Amino acid sequence: MGWQKVRLGAVVRQFDEYVTELEPRNYKKLSVKLYGRGVVLDKPADGASLLMKRHQFARSGQIIVSEIWAKKGAIGLVPQDGDGALCTSHFFLFDIDSEQLDSRWFHYLCVGNYFEAQVGGSARGTTSYASIRPKRFLNCVIPLPPLDEQRAIAQRLDEVQAKLEEREVELAAVEREADAMLFNVFQDITDGVEYLPLSKVAPLVRRPVEVGLDGEYPELGVRSFGKGTFHKPTLMGGDVGNKRLFEIHQGDLLFNIVFAWEGAIAIPGAEDRGRVGSHRFLTCVPKPELALAEFLRFYLLSPEGLQKLGEASPGGAGRNRTLGIKKAASIHVPVPDMGVQRRFVELCAQVEEMRAIRASTAKDIETLVPAMLHEIFGQQSSKPEAASVVSGTNAFQLPARQNAEIDKPFREALLVGAIVKAFHEDNGQPIGNFRLQKAVYFARRQMGESELDKEYLRKAAGPYNPTMRYSGGIKIATDKNWIKRATGKYGEGNALGDTAAEMDEWIERYQFSSAAAWVRDRFKYKSNDLWEALATIDYAILALDDDGTRPTPAEILSYIKNDDEWRPKIAKLRLTEASIQNAMVELEALFVNTSE
C-alpha cells in the first residue's frame, strides 16, 4: 500500500471536554513554540486570576494548536510533563486515532512545519491577531504512509536527532573544559607580570571621516558579551547630519562605549573593512612590541577586565552607562612577553574552532531533520509509489528517486544548463565555476549516482572533473550558447545564453529540473567552504566504500590526510573527526549513503 494524502479530520478529532470553574490554586500551563519547535511548560497560572470562562485540561500525547500563532507553526504534541496542564480557550486540543496516525509521525510533520502554509493563509483577523478555527485545522491535508512506515521513518529521524544531540552534549562538555583550561592558562601567564595603562599599550586612534552629501557610509556595530561585530545599514551622506564618523580598521581593539561594561568589545576582521563608527566607538591600536589585540580582548572580557570596565562606565542603573574615554585609557592591563601572548592567542583560536563545530552541530539539530522531512515529502509528492524507508542494511532510504546517469557529455551539458537556469531563476545572478562544478557533482549524487570517485579528481578545491570544462558539459553548453560568461554583483560566472530556450524540452525529458532546483535550494545559502567540505567528505565516503573500508570519521580524516593534494584541506576547512561526523549526518540526509 502506498502513501495517501488525507484530511487531518479523518485521523484526529477535537477534544471537547471543558471546565467552567477553577480552584484558587496554581495550574500547570503550556507554551507552544513557533515553527514546530515543540511544546513546553510555561509559568503556572493562578486559577483565581483567570477571567476566561471555559478551560480544558490537556492530556499527554494530544495535539495542541495555538489559535493565534498556528499561522506561525505553533502546533505540537502535549509532552508527558504537560499532562493535566490547563489550556485557555485560545488553544485547541485534538485526540489522535492511533490506529491510523502515529503520534511521532505527526510530531515530525510539526517539526517540518508542514502546516504553516495551509493554516497561515486561512487565519482571520488583523496582522497581529490573526487566528484560525478548529475546522480549518481539521481540513489540512497530510501525507499518510502505512502505519508501520510512519513508525519506521519516525524512528530513523529520532536516531538522527539523538546522534546530533549527543554530539552537541559532548562538544558542550569539551567547550566547558577548554574554557576552564584557557582561564587557568591565562592566570598562570599573567601571574606576577607587569600591568600597564591601556593608553600605553593600545592608545586610542581616531580617524575622522570627511562626510560628503553624496557619500555612502556603511556602519559597524559591536555585540555585547564578546559576540563580535555586525553590519548596520549604510548611512547616506545627507542623513549623517551632525553625527561624527570615524574609520574602523581590521585588527583594531574596538569598544562600543555604551555597552562596553557588558562586553561590547570586538576585533574587526577582513569582512568589516571599509566600515565606519560614530563617536561612541573607540578604536585602540595595540603597540606591536607590547600586545596583541586578541590577548587584550580576552583579558577585558574576563571577570577582572569586565569589573574594571564597569568601574570606568559611570551612569544610571541598567543599560544607561557609558565608558569614559579617559577612564578607559587608565585601565591597567597585563603585558606578558609577546611570545607568550602569541602562544595563548593560538590556543584561543583552537578553542574557537571547537565553538564553531558546536555551533554547526546546534544548527544541524535545528535544520537537518526538517530538511530531511522536506526531502521525504518533496520526493514522495511526485511519485505514485514510494520505496521502503528501511532496508536489510538498516540504512535510511528516502522515497525512490530517479536514476538518470550522466553517461554522455550531451546529458552533462543539459544538467549544467539546468543548474545555471535554476540559479538564474532564483536571484538572476551568474553561478561561478567553483559552485557550478560542485553543483553538478551534488545533482548527480542526488539522482542516485555513486561511482563519481572514478570520474572526479582529487584537486585543491575538492572533487573536480576537468573534462567537464574542456570537452564535457560546460564546454558543450557554452559552445551551444546555452550558457555564457557574465558578471553579476557577486563577480564573474555562468549565466543563461542566447539560445538557452533550446534546452527546455531536453531538460524536461531527462527530468533534470528537479535535481537542479534541489541543489539550488539545499546549497544556495551555504558558504563555499561548506560546499567544498561536503563534496570532499562525500567523495571520501564513496572511495572508501569502493575499497571495502568502512567510512568512519577517523578513516575519512586519514584518507584526506594521506593525499598530498587534499592534506591542506584539514587546516583550511577545520576538519576534525567531530566536524566530519556532523557532515556525515547531513550527507546521510542529502544523498542516503548506504555503505553502513
C-alpha positions in Angstrom: 0.0 0.0 0.0 1.4 3.4 -1.0 1.3 6.8 0.7 -2.1 8.6 0.9 -3.0 12.2 1.4 -5.8 12.6 3.8 -7.7 15.4 5.6 -6.5 15.7 9.2 -10.0 15.4 10.3 -10.1 11.8 9.2 -7.4 10.7 11.7 -7.9 13.2 14.6 -10.9 14.6 16.4 -11.3 17.7 18.5 -11.3 17.2 22.3 -14.5 18.8 23.6 -14.4 18.4 27.4 -14.4 21.8 29.2 -14.5 23.1 32.7 -16.0 26.4 33.8 -14.9 26.6 37.4 -11.3 26.7 38.7 -9.9 26.4 42.1 -7.9 29.2 43.7 -4.5 27.4 43.2 -1.7 27.2 40.7 -2.3 25.2 37.5 0.4 24.0 35.0 0.3 25.8 31.7 1.7 25.0 28.3 3.6 27.1 25.8 3.6 26.1 22.1 6.7 27.2 20.4 6.7 28.7 16.9 7.7 26.8 13.7 7.2 23.3 15.1 9.8 23.6 17.9 7.8 21.8 20.5 5.6 22.2 23.5 7.0 23.1 26.9 5.7 24.0 30.4 5.0 27.7 30.9 4.7 29.7 34.1 1.9 28.3 36.2 -1.4 30.2 36.3 -3.5 31.1 39.4 -7.0 29.8 38.9 -8.4 32.7 40.9 -7.0 35.3 38.5 -8.1 33.8 35.1 -11.0 35.7 33.6 -11.9 33.3 30.8 -15.0 31.1 31.4 -14.0 27.9 29.6 -10.9 25.9 30.1 -9.5 22.4 29.3 -7.1 20.0 30.9 -4.6 18.6 28.4 -3.6 15.0 28.2 -0.1 13.9 27.2 0.0 12.9 23.6 -2.8 15.2 22.4 -2.3 17.7 19.7 -2.3 21.3 20.9 -2.9 24.2 18.5 -2.5 27.9 19.3 -5.5 29.8 17.9 -3.4 32.9 17.4 0.0 31.5 16.4 -0.8 28.4 14.4 -0.2 30.6 11.4 3.5 30.6 12.5 3.7 26.9 13.1 2.7 26.9 16.8 1.3 23.3 16.7 2.7 20.3 18.6 2.1 17.4 20.9 1.4 17.7 24.7 4.5 16.2 26.5 4.3 13.8 29.4 5.0 16.5 31.9 2.2 18.6 30.4 -0.4 16.0 31.3 -3.2 17.8 33.3 -2.0 21.3 32.2 -4.6 24.0 32.0 -5.4 25.3 28.5 -7.4 28.5 27.9 -9.9 28.9 25.0 -7.0 30.3 22.9 -5.8 26.7 22.5 -7.4 23.8 20.8 -6.8 20.1 21.7 -7.2 17.1 19.5 -7.1 13.4 20.1 -5.2 11.1 17.6 -6.6 7.9 16.1 -3.6 5.8 16.9 -4.7 3.0 14.5 -4.2 5.4 11.6 -1.8 8.1 12.7 1.4 7.6 14.7 2.0 10.4 17.1 5.7 10.6 16.3 4.9 10.9 12.6 2.6 13.8 13.5 5.4 15.3 15.6 7.7 15.3 12.7 5.1 16.9 10.5 5.2 19.7 13.0 9.0 19.8 13.2 9.0 20.1 9.4 6.5 23.0 9.8 4.2 21.2 7.4 1.0 23.1 8.5 2.1 26.7 8.3 1.4 27.1 4.6 -2.1 25.6 5.0 -3.2 27.5 8.0 -1.3 30.7 7.5 -3.4 31.8 4.6 -6.6 31.0 6.4 -6.0 32.9 9.6 -8.7 35.6 10.3 -8.2 39.0 11.9 -5.6 41.7 11.9 -2.0 41.0 11.1 -1.0 40.9 14.8 -4.1 38.9 15.9 -4.9 36.6 13.0 -6.5 33.4 14.3 -7.6 30.1 12.9 -10.6 27.9 13.8 -10.5 24.1 14.5 -12.5 23.3 11.4 -9.7 24.8 9.2 -7.1 22.9 11.1 -9.0 19.6 10.5 -9.2 20.4 6.8 -5.4 20.4 6.5 -4.1 17.6 4.2 -1.3 15.5 5.4 0.8 12.7 3.8 -0.1 9.4 5.4 2.1 6.3 4.7 1.1 2.9 6.1 1.3 2.9 9.9 4.4 0.7 10.1 6.2 3.0 7.6 5.2 6.1 9.7 6.9 4.4 12.7 10.0 3.4 10.8 10.5 6.9 9.4 9.9 8.5 12.8 12.3 6.0 14.5 15.0 6.8 12.0 14.5 10.5 12.4 14.7 10.0 16.2 18.0 8.3 15.8 19.4 11.1 13.6 18.3 13.7 16.1 19.6 11.7 19.0 23.0 11.5 17.3 23.1 15.2 16.8 22.1 16.0 20.3 24.6 13.5 21.7 27.3 15.3 19.7 26.1 18.7 21.0 26.3 17.5 24.6 29.8 16.0 24.0 31.0 19.2 22.3 29.5 21.4 25.1 31.4 19.4 27.7 34.6 19.8 25.7 34.0 23.5 25.3 33.5 24.0 29.0 36.7 22.1 29.7 38.5 24.2 27.1 37.2 27.4 28.6 38.4 26.4 32.1 41.8 25.4 30.7 42.1 28.8 28.9 41.3 30.6 32.1 43.8 28.6 34.1 46.5 29.2 31.5 45.7 32.9 31.4 46.0 33.1 35.2 49.4 31.3 35.0 50.9 33.5 32.3 49.7 36.8 33.9 50.7 35.9 37.5 53.3 38.4 38.5 53.6 40.2 35.1 53.6 44.0 34.8 50.3 45.8 34.3 50.3 49.0 32.2 47.6 51.6 31.4 45.7 50.8 28.2 46.8 54.2 26.8 50.5 53.0 26.9 49.7 49.5 25.4 46.9 50.3 22.9 46.4 54.0 22.6 43.2 55.5 21.2 43.5 56.3 17.4 40.8 58.4 15.8 40.4 58.5 12.0 37.8 61.2 11.2 35.7 60.7 8.1 35.0 63.7 5.9 31.3 63.2 5.1 30.0 64.2 1.7 26.4 64.7 0.9 26.5 62.1 -1.9 28.7 59.6 0.0 27.7 56.2 1.4 28.9 55.2 4.9 28.4 51.6 5.9 28.3 51.4 9.7 29.7 48.7 12.0 28.2 47.5 15.3 29.6 45.5 18.2 27.5 42.9 20.0 27.6 42.6 23.8 29.1 39.7 25.7 32.1 39.3 23.3 29.9 38.1 20.4 31.7 40.0 17.7 30.8 42.6 15.1 27.7 43.0 12.9 26.9 45.2 9.9 24.5 48.1 10.3 22.7 49.7 7.3 24.6 52.1 5.2 24.2 55.8 6.0 23.7 58.2 3.2 25.7 61.4 3.5 22.6 63.6 3.6 21.3 61.6 6.6 24.5 61.9 8.7 23.7 65.3 10.0 25.9 66.4 12.9 26.9 62.8 13.6 30.7 62.4 13.6 32.0 59.3 11.9 35.4 57.5 12.2 37.1 54.8 10.2 37.4 51.4 11.7 40.4 49.2 10.6 40.9 45.5 10.7 42.7 44.4 13.8 41.6 47.4 16.0 40.6 46.8 19.6 37.1 48.2 19.2 34.8 49.3 22.1 31.1 50.4 22.0 31.3 52.8 24.9 27.6 52.5 25.7 27.7 48.7 26.3 31.4 48.1 27.0 30.6 47.3 30.6 28.7 44.2 29.4 31.4 43.1 27.0 30.7 45.0 23.8 34.4 44.6 22.7 35.5 43.2 19.3 38.3 42.9 16.8 37.1 43.8 13.3 38.0 41.3 10.6 38.6 41.5 6.8 34.8 41.3 6.3 34.4 44.6 8.2 36.8 46.5 6.0 35.6 49.9 4.9 33.0 50.3 7.7 32.7 53.3 10.0 31.5 54.0 13.5 30.2 57.0 15.4 32.0 58.8 18.3 30.5 56.1 20.5 33.0 53.6 19.1 36.6 53.7 20.4 39.4 52.3 18.2 42.5 51.4 20.1 45.6 50.1 18.3 47.9 47.8 20.2 51.7 48.6 20.0 53.2 45.7 18.2 56.1 45.3 20.6 53.8 45.2 23.6 50.5 43.5 23.0 48.2 41.6 20.7 44.6 42.8 20.3 43.2 39.2 20.8 45.1 39.0 24.1 43.8 42.3 25.4 40.3 41.4 24.3 40.4 38.1 26.3 41.6 40.0 29.4 38.9 42.7 29.1 36.2 40.1 28.8 37.4 38.2 31.8 35.7 38.8 35.2 38.6 41.1 36.3 38.5 43.0 33.0 34.7 43.5 33.0 34.9 44.7 36.5 37.4 47.4 35.5 35.2 48.3 32.5 32.2 48.6 34.8 34.0 50.9 37.2 35.1 53.0 34.2 31.5 53.3 32.9 29.5 55.6 35.2 25.8 56.2 34.8 22.4 55.1 36.0 21.1 51.7 36.7 20.6 49.1 33.9 22.0 49.8 30.5 22.3 53.6 30.7 26.1 53.5 31.3 28.9 54.9 29.2 32.6 54.1 29.2 34.6 57.3 29.7 37.4 57.8 27.3 39.9 59.0 30.0 38.8 56.3 32.3 39.2 53.6 29.6 42.7 54.9 28.9 43.7 54.4 32.5 42.5 50.8 32.8 45.6 48.7 33.6 46.1 45.5 31.6 48.6 42.7 31.9 51.5 42.8 29.5 53.4 39.4 29.4 56.1 38.6 26.9 55.0 38.7 23.2 55.9 35.1 22.6 53.7 34.1 25.5 50.8 36.2 24.1 51.2 34.6 20.7 51.0 31.1 22.0 48.0 32.0 24.1 46.2 33.5 21.1 46.9 30.4 19.1 45.4 28.3 21.9 42.3 30.7 21.9 42.0 30.1 18.1 41.8 26.3 18.7 39.1 26.7 21.2 37.2 29.0 18.8 37.3 26.1 16.3 35.6 23.9 18.9 33.0 26.6 19.4 32.4 26.8 15.6 32.0 23.0 15.4 29.5 23.1 18.3 27.6 26.0 16.7 27.4 24.0 13.5 26.1 21.0 15.4 23.5 23.1 17.1 22.4 24.5 13.7 22.2 20.9 12.3 19.9 19.9 15.2 17.6 22.7 14.3 17.7 22.4 10.5 18.7 18.9 9.4 15.7 17.0 10.5 13.3 19.5 8.9 15.4 19.3 5.7 15.2 15.5 5.7 11.4 15.8 6.1 11.1 18.3 3.2 13.2 15.8 1.1 10.8 13.0 2.0 7.7 14.9 1.3 9.0 16.6 -1.8 10.1 13.4 -3.5 7.1 11.5 -2.4 4.7 14.1 -3.7 5.9 13.5 -7.3 5.7 9.7 -7.3 2.7 7.3 -7.1 4.7 4.7 -5.1 7.4 5.1 -2.5 10.4 2.8 -1.7 10.6 1.4 1.8 12.3 3.6 4.3 14.2 0.7 5.8 16.3 -1.9 4.2 18.2 -5.0 5.2 21.3 -3.0 5.9 19.3 -0.7 8.3 20.3 2.3 6.1 17.8 5.1 5.8 16.4 5.5 2.3 14.2 8.2 1.0 11.4 7.5 -1.4 12.6 6.1 -4.7 14.5 8.7 -6.8 15.2 8.9 -10.5 18.4 7.3 -11.7 19.4 9.1 -14.9 23.2 8.6 -15.1 25.2 11.3 -16.8 26.8 8.9 -19.2 27.1 11.2 -22.2 28.6 14.7 -22.5 25.4 15.9 -24.0 23.4 15.0 -20.9 26.0 16.6 -18.8 25.7 19.8 -20.8 21.9 19.7 -20.2 22.4 19.2 -16.5 24.9 22.2 -16.5 22.3 24.3 -18.3 19.5 23.2 -15.9 21.6 24.3 -12.9 22.6 27.6 -14.4 18.9 28.2 -15.2 17.8 27.2 -11.6 20.2 29.6 -10.0 19.2 32.4 -12.5 15.5 31.9 -11.7 16.3 32.3 -8.0 18.3 35.5 -8.0 19.2 36.4 -11.5 22.9 36.1 -10.8 25.6 34.1 -12.6 27.0 31.0 -10.9 30.8 30.8 -10.7 32.8 27.8 -12.0 33.6 26.6 -8.4 29.9 26.3 -7.5 28.9 25.0 -10.9 31.4 22.1 -10.7 30.2 21.2 -7.2 26.5 21.7 -8.1 26.8 19.2 -11.0 28.5 16.8 -8.5 25.7 17.2 -5.9 23.0 16.9 -8.6 24.4 13.6 -9.9 24.7 12.3 -6.3 21.1 13.3 -5.7 19.9 11.4 -8.8 21.5 8.3 -7.4 25.0 8.0 -8.9 27.6 6.6 -6.6 30.6 6.0 -8.8 31.7 9.6 -9.1 35.1 9.0 -7.3 36.1 7.3 -10.6 35.4 10.3 -12.7 36.2 13.2 -10.4 39.8 14.0 -9.5 41.1 15.0 -6.0 42.0 18.6 -6.6 42.7 21.5 -4.2 39.1 22.9 -4.5 37.6 19.4 -3.9 36.3 16.8 -6.3 36.9 18.2 -9.8 36.0 16.9 -13.2 38.4 18.6 -15.7 36.7 17.1 -18.8 33.5 19.0 -17.9 35.2 22.3 -18.6 37.4 21.4 -21.6 35.4 18.9 -23.5 32.3 18.0 -21.5 29.2 19.6 -20.1 30.4 23.2 -19.5 32.3 23.3 -22.8 29.3 21.9 -24.8 26.7 24.2 -23.1 29.0 27.2 -23.7 29.6 26.3 -27.4 25.9 25.9 -28.0 25.3 29.3 -26.3 23.0 27.7 -23.7 25.2 29.4 -21.1 27.7 32.2 -21.3 30.1 34.1 -19.2 28.7 37.1 -17.4 29.4 39.4 -14.5 27.0 40.0 -11.6 27.1 41.6 -8.2 29.0 38.6 -6.8 31.6 38.5 -9.6 32.0 36.6 -12.9 30.2 33.4 -13.6 27.9 31.4 -15.9 24.6 32.9 -17.0 21.9 31.8 -19.4 23.0 32.2 -23.1 21.0 33.5 -26.0 19.8 30.0 -27.1 19.0 28.7 -23.6 15.4 28.0 -24.6 16.7 25.2 -26.8 17.4 23.2 -23.6 14.0 23.2 -22.1 12.5 20.2 -24.0 15.6 18.1 -23.3 15.8 19.1 -19.6 12.2 18.1 -19.2 12.8 14.8 -21.0 15.7 13.9 -18.6 13.9 15.4 -15.6 16.9 17.5 -14.7 14.9 20.5 -13.4 14.0 18.9 -10.1 17.7 17.9 -9.4 18.9 21.4 -10.3 16.3 23.1 -8.1 17.2 20.7 -5.3 20.8 21.7 -5.4 19.9 25.4 -5.5 17.5 25.2 -2.6 19.8 22.9 -0.4 23.0 24.7 -1.0 22.5 28.4 -2.1 22.9 29.7 1.5 25.9 27.6 2.3 29.4 29.0 2.2 31.9 27.9 -0.5 33.9 26.2 2.3 30.8 24.1 3.3 30.2 23.2 -0.4 33.8 22.0 -0.6 33.8 20.2 2.7 30.6 18.2 2.0 31.8 17.3 -1.5 35.2 16.3 -0.2 33.8 14.1 2.6 31.2 12.6 0.3 33.8 11.7 -2.2 36.0 10.1 0.5 33.0 8.0 1.7 32.4 6.7 -1.9 36.1 5.9 -2.3 36.5 4.1 1.0 33.3 2.2 0.4 34.5 1.1 -3.0 37.7 0.0 -1.4 35.8 -2.1 1.1 36.7 0.1 4.0 34.0 1.3 6.5 33.8 5.1 6.1 34.2 6.2 9.7 35.2 9.8 10.6 38.7 8.6 11.5 39.1 6.7 8.2 37.8 9.7 6.2 40.2 12.1 8.0 43.0 9.6 7.3 42.0 9.3 3.7 42.2 13.1 3.3 45.4 13.4 5.3 47.2 10.7 3.1 46.5 12.6 -0.1 49.1 15.3 -0.9 46.6 17.4 -2.8 43.9 17.2 -0.1 46.0 17.3 3.0 45.8 21.2 3.3 42.0 20.9 3.5 42.3 19.7 7.1 43.5 23.1 8.2 41.6 25.2 5.6 38.2 23.5 6.3 39.0 22.9 10.0 38.3 19.2 9.5 38.2 17.1 12.7 36.5 13.8 13.5 33.8 15.8 15.1 33.1 18.1 12.2 33.3 15.1 9.8 30.7 13.2 11.9 28.4 16.2 11.6 28.9 16.4 7.8 28.2 12.6 7.5 24.9 13.1 9.3 24.0 15.8 6.8 25.2 13.8 3.8 23.1 10.9 5.0 20.0 13.1 4.7 21.1 14.5 1.4 22.3 11.5 -0.5 21.4 8.5 1.5 24.7 6.7 1.7 24.0 3.0 2.2 27.6 2.0 3.0 26.9 1.3 6.6 
